[in-house]
Amino acid sequence: MNFFCRKNEYDEWVAKMNLSEDDIFCLNAIEALQVAKMLFTASDL
């Protein structure tokens, strides 16, 4: 996960990495932590 404080920083990173914004999920910190918890919870093993 990458975190950006400002939209300008995000825009620069996307351009530098030659990424399509269609492949990026823009989440706030709370949403990102919720998704990480869903992805990495060991109870599904």
N, C-alpha and C positions, 0 to 999 in steps of 0.2 A: 504494500500500500504506500502511496505517496500522499503527503499532506501539504497543502498550500495555504498560505495566509491570505493571499490576494489573487484575484482573477488574473491580473497581469502576469504573476509568477506562473500560474497554471498555463496560460496561453503561450508563454515563452517555452515552457517545458514541452508542451505538446508539439510546437513547431520544431524545436530542437530534436526531438525524438522521432519526427515524421510519423506521428500517430494519427489515426482517424478518431475523431471524437465520438463516432458511433460505437467504438469498442471500449469506451471509458464510462465508468459509473461515477458521477459526482455526488458524493455523500457528505453530509456534515459528520462531525466527530462521533456523535451518538449513533447515527445510522451505521457508520463504519464499524464501530465496536459491536453492534448487534449482529451485523453480517459476519464479522470475524468469529464471533461466538457460535453462530450457526454452522460456519464452515469447519471449525476446529474443535467442536465438542466431541469428546471421546465416547460419549454414551451410545453413539450409533455403531460402534465397532462390535 
